[in-house]
Amino acid sequence: MSDLQTEIKNLIIEALGLEDMVAEDIAADLALFGDGLGLDSVDALELGLAIQKRFGIKIDAEAKDTRQHFANVASLAAFVAAKQAA
């Protein structure tokens, strides 16, 4: 597991108040929404804001591929890494 993935997992736990979880409880390929981690649209907004603040990147909520970037921790880490490299 990459350091960025671990950091994102910890950010999810902190930002969404999931005190009963640790980073190891969230698999990198676990769906963040629906049947996976069970996040909802409010969680998506909070997580998006937390990611923008932590990593200093801009997320376009209206972009057609944003939903794909937030599919799981692995895709989110790849998105953050790409944004930071740009």
N, C-alpha and C positions, 0 to 999 in steps of 0.2 A: 504494500500500500504506500502510495506516495505521501510526502509530507503535506502537499497541497490538499490531497483528498482528506487526510486526517484533520487538517485545519478547517476544511469545509464541514466535515462531520461535526466537529466541536462547535462551529459557528451555528449550525442548524440546531444543535442542542441548546446553546446559549440563547439564541435569538427567539426561539419558539418555546422556551421554558420547559424543555423535556428533561427535567431533573432526574427522572428515574432511568435515564439511558446513559450509556457511555459510547464513545466513538466506535468501539468494536461491535456494538449492537447493530450498526448500520452497514450493511454490505455495500460495496461500491456500485454494484449493479442492481440494488434494490430500488424499485420504483418509489419516487418520493410522494407521488399522489395516488389516489385510488386504493387498490388492494395492497400496495406496498407499505410505505411508512404511514399512509393515511392522511397526508397533508391536504389542506383545502385552499381555496382562493385567497383567503385572508392570510394564511400561512405563506402563500406564494409572494404576496406583497411584502410582508415583513422580512422574508428571507431575501428577496430581491434588494430591498433597502439595506439590509445588513451586509450583503455582498458588495454592493456599491460603496458603502462606507469603509468596510474593512480593506478592500482591494483597490479602491480608488478608480473604479471603472464605471462606465455608463452602460446601463442595460435599457434597451428599447423594448418596452412592454408590448408595443404594437408590431414588432418584427415577427414575420411568419415563423421563423425558426427558434424564437425564444422558448417556446414550449418544449422543443426537443432538447435544448440546452439544460432545462430543468428536469429532465426525465429521471436522472439518477445522479449520484455523487460523481461517478466517473465522467459523465458528459458535462456536468457543471464544472469540474476541475479542468477539463480540456478547454471549455469556453473561457474560463478565467485566465488560464495560461495564454490562450491566443490573444485575448484582449490586452493583457499586460505586455505581450511581445509586440503588439501593433504600435 
